[in-house]
Amino acid sequence: MAAYFALIPPGGTWRNLPVELQKKGLGPAYTSGGGKTGFFRRLDYDGLSPTVTAKPNRKGSAMCHPEFVRPISVWECARLQGFPDDWIIEGPMNQQYQQIGNAVPTFLGKAIGEQFAPLLENEAEPCVLTAPRMEHLLEVASARLRKAACNKRSRNTTPDLFAELA
């Protein structure tokens, strides 16, 4: 894998390899359908991170350090997910990668929590989110996220999801 990553620039993927190396590196996946976006991804300091998977050191989901020819470490995966410096992740290395890859990025969890917190705080009684109400909230949130992604709106704006619930 190192030989392939050595040829890929920061922010690049398997598509940056010469065609013959693409075929060799991807093996049977080269002729299969789909975009194969997870293969041989090299991070870029100025770019966005791809999704952190539970196995970021495998050919189909590999992420290479932007500067050095090596897979990103457990700690680097944790930083991409927003874990604080003092967070302790225990267990064998493969389990640490799995814990981090299965986690919700901390900033996403915070953003979701901030949107749902007013529902709990504004209730006279303890809030019971029924399945239909929760489903409606998730539909509204999903629609707003899709709209924001399509419009490439600033990430500094926080949509008021609750205005749409009236």
Residue pairs with C-beta under 8 A, 6 or more apart in sequence:
1 40
1 59
1 62
1 71
2 69
2 70
4 14
4 17
4 21
4 25
4 40
5 40
5 42
5 62
5 64
5 69
5 70
6 69
7 16
7 17
7 18
7 21
8 14
8 16
8 17
8 40
8 42
8 64
9 16
9 42
10 42
10 43
10 44
10 45
10 47
10 66
10 67
11 42
11 43
11 44
11 46
11 47
11 66
12 41
12 42
13 37
13 39
13 40
13 41
13 42
14 22
14 25
14 26
14 36
14 39
14 40
15 22
17 25
17 40
22 30
23 30
25 39
25 40
25 59
26 36
26 39
26 59
29 36
29 39
29 60
30 36
36 60
37 50
38 50
38 53
38 60
38 61
38 62
39 59
39 60
39 62
40 59
40 62
40 64
41 50
41 62
41 63
41 64
42 63
42 64
42 65
42 66
43 49
43 63
43 64
43 65
43 66
43 72
44 66
45 66
45 67
49 63
49 80
50 63
52 63
52 77
52 80
52 81
52 100
52 101
52 105
53 61
53 101
54 97
54 98
54 100
54 101
54 102
55 61
55 94
55 97
55 98
55 101
56 62
56 63
56 71
56 72
56 77
56 97
56 101
57 71
57 97
62 71
63 71
63 72
63 77
64 70
64 71
64 72
65 71
65 72
65 76
72 80
74 89
74 93
74 96
74 97
74 100
77 97
77 100
77 101
78 87
78 89
78 100
80 105
81 100
81 103
81 105
81 106
82 105
82 106
82 107
83 89
83 100
83 103
83 106
84 106
89 96
89 99
89 100
90 96
91 99
111 158
112 141
114 158
115 141
115 161
115 162
116 137
118 162
119 127
119 129
119 137
119 162
120 127
129 137
136 165
137 161
137 165
140 161
140 164
140 165
141 161
144 159
144 161
144 164
148 159
